[in-house]
Amino acid sequence: MSRNALLSRPLHAALFALALLPLASQAAESVTPGKLTYGTAATFMPFEFVKAGKLTGFDIDLINALSKELNLTPAPMQMEFKGLIPALQGKRLDIINSAMYVNAERAAQVDFVPYLKIGSRVVVRKGNPAHITGRDLTLCGKNIAVTLGGIEESQARADNQRCLDAKKPAINVMTFPAATDSAVAVAQGRADAEFLSTPGTVALLTEKPGMFEAVGAEFEADTHIAFAVRKGDSETHALLEKGLQGIVKNGTYKQLIEKWNFPDSVALF
């Protein structure tokens, strides 16, 4: 399906209709018609990824459940992570649903509706040949794989500065389009470690037993993951909050956290 086929007009008119029309007719007056077009970079297991040719992951299950709660049909548009915010600002998307970490730089460009709180881990090849002990000065002089434009890149560059301030060798920050590419680099020995979300680490160690291990403690465990909407789009913001409240109340939110083996600490509700 082409991107143009998934384009939707803004949700403002739909939200006005939702407030005025009876439940049975809401879908007909929703987005183009009755669709919630979202952008996703399906390369971040276990949040969004492609398996057996099918889009899957926690975020995909979540948006499907939320859309059902709102009588809308989810319409995914896949693209590179770095293209998500420009596509949202250009009104080719209604929302971003792609495990987007909340930070100040992004908050200046979009508004957020948080739905999870997570941390990150340092992942190395099994046996830890580079003798890394966690997110500390043992990273200095090492090759660290991260997702381009993701929070992991910001974390690794901050760690590099700490190494330089301590008069230690610089970190070589290796950027990749997807977390799966970072994992391959670690497995092949091209990278000494990667930074990965805690749920992503659980998924990786489960999918590739005996190939990787996590070292050191979880870090930045108060990081929020959120849907993103256009700056100032209070109507869409309120719609997503309403959908989240519905799936929390009916138990679906908790069921999805359990389904994807996320620790209880990730829940915001």
MARTOR-278882 format. One line per 5 residues: number of its first residue (from 1); their letters; for each residue x, y, z of N, C-alpha, C. Coordinates in steps of 0.2 Angstrom, whole numbers, plus 5000, padded with zeros to 4 digits. Layout:
NUM = A = X,Y,Z,X,Y,Z,X,Y,Z | ...;
This chain:
1 = MSRNA = 5004,4994,5000,5000,5000,5000,5004,5006,5000 | 5003,5011,4996,5007,5017,4995,5006,5021,5001 | 5010,5026,5003,5010,5031,5008,5003,5035,5007 | 5002,5037,5001,4997,5041,4999,4990,5038,5001 | 4990,5031,5001,4984,5028,5002,4982,5028,5009;
6 = LLSRP = 4987,5029,5014,4986,5029,5021,4985,5036,5024 | 4986,5042,5019,4986,5048,5022,4979,5050,5025 | 4979,5054,5030,4972,5056,5033,4972,5063,5034 | 4966,5066,5034,4966,5073,5036,4966,5074,5043 | 4967,5080,5046,4968,5081,5053,4962,5078,5057;
11 = LHAAL = 4963,5076,5063,4958,5073,5068,4953,5079,5070 | 4955,5085,5070,4950,5090,5073,4943,5089,5071 | 4941,5089,5065,4934,5088,5063,4932,5081,5066 | 4936,5076,5066,4933,5070,5068,4932,5070,5076 | 4936,5074,5079,4935,5074,5087,4929,5078,5088;
16 = FALAL = 4927,5083,5084,4921,5087,5085,4915,5083,5084 | 4916,5079,5079,4910,5074,5077,4909,5069,5083 | 4915,5067,5086,4914,5062,5091,4910,5065,5097 | 4911,5071,5098,4908,5074,5104,4900,5075,5102 | 4898,5075,5096,4891,5077,5094,4887,5071,5092;
21 = LPLAS = 4890,5066,5089,4887,5060,5086,4886,5055,5091 | 4881,5050,5090,4880,5044,5094,4886,5039,5092 | 4887,5035,5097,4892,5030,5096,4892,5026,5090 | 4886,5024,5087,4886,5020,5081,4888,5024,5075 | 4888,5030,5075,4890,5034,5069,4897,5037,5070;
26 = QAAES = 4900,5036,5075,4907,5039,5076,4912,5037,5071 | 4912,5031,5069,4917,5029,5064,4917,5032,5058 | 4910,5033,5055,4909,5036,5049,4912,5044,5048 | 4912,5047,5054,4914,5054,5054,4921,5055,5057 | 4925,5049,5058,4932,5050,5060,4937,5051,5054;
31 = VTPGK = 4943,5050,5056,4948,5051,5051,4948,5047,5045 | 4946,5049,5040,4947,5047,5033,4946,5040,5031 | 4941,5037,5031,4935,5038,5036,4936,5033,5041 | 4936,5035,5047,4937,5031,5053,4944,5028,5054 | 4949,5031,5051,4956,5028,5052,4960,5033,5057;
36 = LTYGT = 4965,5029,5060,4970,5033,5064,4977,5031,5061 | 4979,5036,5057,4986,5034,5053,4991,5036,5058 | 4996,5031,5059,5001,5032,5063,5008,5030,5060 | 5013,5033,5061,5020,5032,5059,5023,5027,5064 | 5027,5023,5061,5031,5018,5065,5037,5016,5061;
41 = AATFM = 5043,5015,5065,5049,5013,5062,5050,5006,5065 | 5048,5001,5061,5047,4994,5064,5053,4990,5064 | 5058,4993,5068,5065,4990,5069,5067,4989,5076 | 5062,4990,5081,5064,4990,5088,5060,4985,5092 | 5063,4979,5092,5060,4974,5096,5061,4975,5103;
46 = PFEFV = 5055,4974,5107,5049,4971,5106,5043,4976,5105 | 5045,4982,5103,5040,4987,5103,5036,4987,5096 | 5040,4987,5091,5038,4987,5084,5043,4984,5079 | 5041,4978,5076,5046,4975,5072,5041,4970,5067 | 5045,4968,5062,5041,4963,5057,5044,4956,5058;
51 = KAGKL = 5039,4952,5059,5040,4945,5060,5036,4941,5055 | 5039,4937,5051,5035,4933,5046,5031,4937,5041 | 5034,4943,5040,5031,4948,5035,5025,4952,5038 | 5024,4951,5045,5018,4955,5048,5021,4960,5053 | 5018,4965,5053,5020,4971,5058,5017,4968,5065;
56 = TGFDI = 5022,4968,5070,5020,4966,5077,5024,4969,5082 | 5022,4968,5088,5026,4971,5094,5021,4974,5099 | 5023,4976,5105,5019,4979,5110,5015,4985,5108 | 5019,4990,5104,5016,4996,5102,5010,4994,5097 | 5011,4989,5093,5006,4988,5088,5000,4985,5091;
61 = DLINA = 5001,4980,5096,4995,4978,5100,4992,4984,5104 | 4996,4988,5106,4993,4994,5110,4989,4998,5106 | 4991,5000,5100,4987,5005,5096,4981,5001,5093 | 4982,4995,5092,4976,4991,5089,4970,4991,5094 | 4972,4990,5101,4967,4990,5106,4965,4997,5107;
66 = LSKEL = 4969,5002,5107,4967,5009,5108,4962,5011,5103 | 4964,5009,5097,4959,5011,5091,4953,5008,5091 | 4952,5002,5093,4946,4998,5094,4942,5002,5100 | 4945,5004,5105,4942,5007,5110,4938,5014,5108 | 4942,5017,5103,4939,5023,5100,4935,5023,5094;
71 = NLTPA = 4934,5017,5092,4930,5015,5086,4934,5018,5079 | 4940,5017,5079,4944,5019,5074,4948,5013,5071 | 4950,5013,5065,4954,5008,5062,4961,5010,5061 | 4966,5007,5064,4973,5009,5064,4976,5008,5057 | 4979,5013,5055,4982,5012,5048,4990,5014,5049;
76 = PMQME = 4994,5009,5049,5001,5010,5050,5005,5013,5043 | 5010,5017,5044,5014,5019,5039,5021,5018,5041 | 5025,5014,5038,5031,5012,5040,5036,5017,5037 | 5041,5019,5041,5047,5023,5038,5053,5023,5043 | 5058,5026,5041,5064,5026,5046,5062,5031,5052;
81 = FKGLI = 5065,5029,5057,5064,5033,5063,5065,5040,5062 | 5070,5042,5059,5072,5049,5058,5067,5053,5054 | 5063,5050,5050,5058,5053,5046,5051,5054,5050 | 5050,5051,5056,5044,5051,5059,5041,5058,5061 | 5046,5062,5064,5043,5069,5066,5042,5073,5060;
86 = PALQG = 5046,5073,5055,5045,5077,5049,5038,5075,5046 | 5037,5069,5046,5030,5066,5043,5024,5068,5047 | 5025,5069,5053,5020,5071,5058,5019,5078,5057 | 5024,5082,5057,5023,5089,5056,5021,5091,5049 | 5022,5087,5044,5019,5088,5037,5012,5085,5036;
91 = KRLDI = 5009,5083,5042,5002,5081,5042,5001,5075,5037 | 5006,5071,5036,5005,5064,5033,5003,5059,5038 | 5004,5060,5045,5002,5056,5050,4997,5059,5055 | 4993,5056,5058,4990,5058,5064,4994,5058,5070 | 4997,5053,5071,5002,5052,5077,5008,5048,5075;
96 = INSAM = 5013,5048,5080,5018,5043,5080,5017,5038,5085 | 5018,5032,5083,5017,5026,5088,5023,5022,5086 | 5029,5024,5090,5035,5020,5088,5040,5020,5094 | 5038,5019,5100,5042,5018,5106,5046,5024,5106 | 5044,5030,5105,5047,5037,5105,5049,5039,5112;
101 = YVNAE = 5055,5039,5114,5058,5041,5121,5057,5049,5121 | 5054,5051,5127,5053,5058,5128,5059,5061,5130 | 5061,5067,5127,5067,5071,5129,5065,5078,5127 | 5069,5083,5129,5068,5090,5129,5068,5092,5121 | 5073,5089,5118,5073,5091,5110,5067,5089,5107;
106 = RAAQV = 5065,5083,5108,5059,5081,5104,5052,5085,5107 | 5052,5086,5113,5047,5090,5116,5046,5097,5113 | 5051,5099,5111,5051,5106,5107,5047,5105,5100 | 5047,5099,5098,5044,5098,5091,5037,5095,5091 | 5036,5091,5096,5030,5087,5096,5027,5088,5103;
111 = DFVPY = 5021,5086,5104,5018,5085,5111,5017,5077,5112 | 5018,5075,5118,5018,5068,5120,5012,5066,5124 | 5010,5060,5123,5006,5056,5128,5009,5050,5130 | 5012,5050,5136,5016,5044,5138,5012,5038,5140 | 5015,5032,5139,5011,5026,5141,5016,5021,5144;
116 = LKIGS = 5022,5022,5144,5027,5017,5148,5032,5021,5151 | 5036,5018,5156,5042,5021,5159,5047,5015,5159 | 5052,5016,5156,5057,5011,5155,5064,5014,5156 | 5069,5009,5157,5076,5011,5157,5080,5007,5152 | 5087,5007,5152,5091,5004,5147,5096,5000,5150;
121 = RVVVR = 5099,4995,5146,5104,4991,5149,5110,4991,5144 | 5116,4989,5146,5122,4988,5142,5122,4981,5140 | 5122,4979,5134,5122,4972,5131,5128,4971,5128 | 5131,4965,5129,5138,4963,5127,5137,4956,5124 | 5142,4954,5120,5142,4947,5118,5143,4942,5124;
126 = KGNPA = 5141,4936,5123,5141,4931,5129,5149,4930,5130 | 5150,4931,5137,5157,4930,5139,5160,4937,5140 | 5157,4942,5137,5160,4949,5139,5167,4950,5137 | 5169,4948,5131,5176,4949,5129,5180,4955,5130 | 5176,4961,5130,5179,4967,5131,5179,4969,5139;
131 = HITGR = 5176,4965,5143,5177,4966,5150,5173,4973,5152 | 5167,4974,5150,5163,4980,5151,5159,4978,5157 | 5159,4982,5162,5155,4981,5169,5149,4985,5169 | 5147,4989,5164,5141,4992,5164,5142,4999,5161 | 5137,5004,5163,5138,5011,5160,5142,5015,5165;
136 = DLTLC = 5149,5014,5163,5154,5017,5167,5160,5018,5163 | 5166,5019,5166,5172,5021,5162,5175,5015,5159 | 5172,5009,5160,5175,5003,5156,5172,5003,5149 | 5168,5008,5147,5166,5009,5140,5171,5013,5137 | 5175,5017,5140,5180,5021,5137,5185,5017,5132;
141 = GKNIA = 5185,5020,5126,5190,5017,5121,5186,5011,5118 | 5180,5010,5119,5176,5004,5116,5172,5006,5110 | 5170,5002,5106,5165,5003,5101,5158,5001,5104 | 5154,5007,5104,5147,5006,5107,5142,5007,5101 | 5137,5002,5100,5132,5002,5095,5126,5005,5098;
146 = VTLGG = 5123,5010,5094,5117,5013,5096,5112,5014,5090 | 5106,5015,5091,5101,5017,5085,5102,5024,5084 | 5103,5026,5077,5104,5033,5075,5098,5037,5077 | 5099,5042,5080,5094,5047,5082,5090,5045,5088 | 5091,5039,5091,5088,5037,5097,5091,5040,5103;
151 = IEESQ = 5087,5039,5109,5090,5041,5115,5097,5038,5117 | 5098,5031,5114,5104,5028,5116,5110,5032,5113 | 5109,5035,5107,5114,5039,5104,5116,5044,5109 | 5111,5048,5111,5112,5054,5116,5116,5051,5122 | 5114,5045,5125,5117,5042,5131,5124,5041,5130;
156 = ARADN = 5126,5038,5124,5133,5036,5122,5137,5042,5121 | 5134,5047,5118,5138,5053,5117,5140,5057,5124 | 5135,5056,5128,5136,5059,5135,5142,5055,5139 | 5141,5049,5138,5147,5044,5141,5153,5046,5138 | 5154,5047,5131,5160,5049,5128,5163,5055,5131;
161 = QRCLD = 5159,5060,5133,5161,5066,5136,5164,5065,5143 | 5161,5060,5146,5163,5058,5153,5170,5055,5153 | 5171,5051,5147,5177,5048,5146,5183,5053,5145 | 5181,5058,5141,5186,5063,5139,5187,5067,5145 | 5182,5069,5149,5183,5073,5155,5188,5069,5160;
166 = AKKPA = 5187,5062,5160,5192,5058,5165,5198,5057,5162 | 5200,5060,5156,5206,5059,5153,5207,5051,5150 | 5201,5048,5148,5201,5042,5146,5200,5042,5138 | 5202,5036,5135,5201,5036,5128,5193,5037,5126 | 5192,5040,5120,5186,5041,5118,5182,5035,5116;
171 = INVMT = 5175,5035,5117,5171,5030,5115,5169,5031,5107 | 5170,5026,5104,5168,5026,5096,5160,5024,5096 | 5156,5029,5095,5149,5028,5095,5147,5026,5088 | 5145,5020,5087,5143,5017,5081,5136,5018,5080 | 5133,5021,5075,5126,5022,5074,5123,5018,5069;
176 = FPAAT = 5117,5015,5070,5114,5010,5065,5107,5012,5064 | 5104,5010,5059,5097,5012,5058,5092,5009,5063 | 5094,5003,5065,5089,4999,5070,5093,4995,5075 | 5089,4994,5081,5092,4990,5086,5095,4983,5084 | 5091,4980,5079,5093,4974,5077,5100,4974,5074;
181 = DSAVA = 5102,4980,5070,5108,4981,5067,5114,4981,5072 | 5112,4985,5078,5117,4985,5083,5118,4979,5086 | 5113,4974,5087,5114,4968,5090,5119,4964,5085 | 5118,4964,5079,5122,4960,5074,5129,4963,5075 | 5130,4969,5075,5137,4972,5076,5140,4969,5082;
186 = VAQGR = 5137,4968,5088,5139,4966,5094,5141,4958,5093 | 5136,4955,5090,5137,4947,5089,5143,4946,5085 | 5144,4950,5080,5150,4949,5075,5157,4952,5078 | 5156,4955,5083,5163,4958,5086,5165,4965,5084 | 5161,4968,5079,5162,4974,5077,5161,4980,5082;
191 = ADAEF = 5156,4978,5086,5155,4983,5092,5156,4979,5099 | 5158,4982,5104,5159,4979,5110,5153,4979,5114 | 5148,4983,5113,5142,4983,5117,5137,4987,5113 | 5131,4987,5115,5126,4991,5113,5121,4993,5119 | 5118,4999,5118,5113,5001,5123,5107,4999,5121;
196 = LSTPG = 5102,4996,5125,5096,4994,5123,5091,4995,5128 | 5085,4996,5127,5080,4997,5132,5079,4990,5136 | 5077,4991,5142,5076,4985,5146,5071,4980,5143 | 5066,4981,5141,5061,4977,5138,5065,4974,5131 | 5068,4978,5128,5072,4976,5122,5077,4971,5123;
201 = TVALL = 5080,4972,5129,5085,4967,5131,5082,4960,5133 | 5077,4960,5137,5073,4954,5138,5072,4950,5132 | 5069,4954,5127,5067,4951,5120,5073,4948,5117 | 5079,4952,5117,5085,4949,5113,5088,4943,5117 | 5088,4943,5123,5091,4937,5127,5086,4931,5126;
206 = TEKPG = 5080,4932,5125,5075,4927,5124,5076,4924,5117 | 5076,4929,5112,5077,4927,5105,5083,4924,5103 | 5089,4926,5107,5095,4923,5105,5099,4921,5111 | 5096,4915,5114,5099,4913,5120,5107,4911,5119 | 5111,4912,5124,5118,4910,5123,5122,4915,5119;
211 = MFEAV = 5119,4920,5116,5123,4924,5111,5125,4931,5115 | 5121,4933,5119,5122,4940,5122,5121,4939,5130 | 5123,4944,5133,5122,4945,5141,5121,4953,5142 | 5118,4954,5148,5117,4961,5150,5122,4962,5156 | 5126,4968,5156,5130,4969,5161,5129,4975,5165;
216 = GAEFE = 5130,4976,5171,5129,4982,5175,5121,4983,5177 | 5120,4988,5180,5113,4989,5182,5109,4993,5176 | 5102,4992,5177,5098,4996,5173,5099,5004,5174 | 5099,5008,5169,5100,5015,5170,5095,5019,5166 | 5094,5025,5169,5089,5030,5167,5082,5027,5166;
221 = ADTHI = 5081,5024,5172,5075,5019,5172,5068,5024,5173 | 5069,5030,5173,5063,5034,5173,5061,5038,5166 | 5064,5035,5161,5063,5037,5154,5056,5035,5152 | 5052,5040,5149,5046,5039,5147,5045,5038,5139 | 5041,5033,5137,5040,5032,5130,5033,5034,5129;
226 = AFAVR = 5031,5037,5123,5025,5041,5122,5023,5041,5115 | 5016,5041,5114,5014,5043,5107,5016,5051,5106 | 5017,5052,5100,5018,5059,5098,5013,5062,5094 | 5010,5068,5095,5006,5072,5091,5008,5079,5089 | 5005,5082,5084,5008,5088,5082,5008,5093,5088;
231 = KGDSE = 5012,5098,5088,5013,5103,5093,5006,5107,5093 | 5003,5107,5099,4997,5111,5100,4991,5107,5098 | 4991,5101,5096,4985,5097,5094,4982,5094,5100 | 4979,5098,5104,4976,5096,5110,4970,5091,5109 | 4967,5091,5103,4961,5087,5102,4964,5080,5101;
236 = THALL = 4969,5079,5097,4972,5072,5097,4975,5070,5103 | 4978,5074,5107,4981,5072,5113,4975,5070,5118 | 4970,5073,5118,4964,5071,5122,4961,5064,5120 | 4961,5063,5114,4958,5057,5111,4962,5051,5113 | 4969,5052,5112,4973,5046,5114,4973,5045,5122;
241 = EKGLQ = 4973,5050,5126,4972,5049,5133,4965,5046,5135 | 4960,5047,5131,4954,5044,5132,4954,5037,5130 | 4958,5035,5125,4959,5028,5123,4963,5024,5128 | 4968,5027,5130,4972,5024,5135,4968,5023,5142 | 4964,5028,5144,4960,5027,5150,4956,5021,5149;
246 = GIVKN = 4953,5020,5143,4948,5014,5142,4952,5008,5142 | 4958,5007,5139,4961,5000,5139,4964,4999,5146 | 4966,5004,5150,4968,5003,5157,4962,5000,5161 | 4956,5003,5160,4950,5001,5164,4948,4994,5162 | 4948,4992,5156,4946,4986,5154,4951,4980,5155;
251 = GTYKQ = 4957,4982,5157,4962,4977,5159,4967,4975,5153 | 4966,4978,5147,4970,4977,5141,4977,4979,5142 | 4978,4985,5145,4985,4988,5146,4989,4983,5150 | 4986,4980,5155,4990,4976,5159,4991,4969,5156 | 4986,4967,5152,4987,4961,5148,4993,4961,5143;
256 = LIEKW = 4994,4967,5140,4999,4968,5135,5006,4968,5138 | 5006,4971,5144,5013,4971,5147,5015,4964,5149 | 5010,4960,5152,5011,4953,5153,5013,4949,5147 | 5009,4950,5142,5010,4946,5135,5017,4947,5133 | 5020,4953,5133,5027,4955,5131,5032,4954,5136;
261 = NFPDS = 5031,4951,5142,5036,4950,5147,5039,4956,5149 | 5036,4962,5150,5039,4968,5152,5039,4967,5160 | 5044,4970,5163,5043,4971,5170,5038,4975,5173 | 5035,4974,5179,5029,4978,5181,5031,4985,5182 | 5038,4987,5182,5040,4994,5183,5039,4998,5177;
266 = VALF = 5037,4995,5172,5036,4999,5166,5029,5003,5166 | 5024,5000,5169,5018,5003,5169,5017,5010,5172 | 5014,5014,5168,5012,5021,5170,5005,5021,5174 | 5001,5016,5173,4994,5017,5175,4992,5011,5179;
